[in-house]
Amino acid sequence: MCLATPQKIIKINGKWATVGSKNHNHRVNLSLVKGIRLGDFVLVHDGLVLNKLPKSEAKKIIGFVKKVSVPNR
């Protein structure tokens, strides 16, 4: 199952950005959403930013995902 996850924008280079979550950073495409700035929280799926999220909503989703995630076996 694939899940869109909230992540924080830590670097922007044109239509591409670097997002960070925990100890992992990766590159995402910003083409679908306008007005993204450093420090914004965005919803990411399959390398695409789907929309911008308020920080409070991003934190709520991150907390929920942590709560229901199955530990690695």
Protein Blocks (a to p, Z undefined) as FASTA:
>chain_A
ZZddddddfbdehjaccddehjbccdddfklpghiaehiacddeehiafbdcdfklmmmm
mmmmmmmpccdZZ
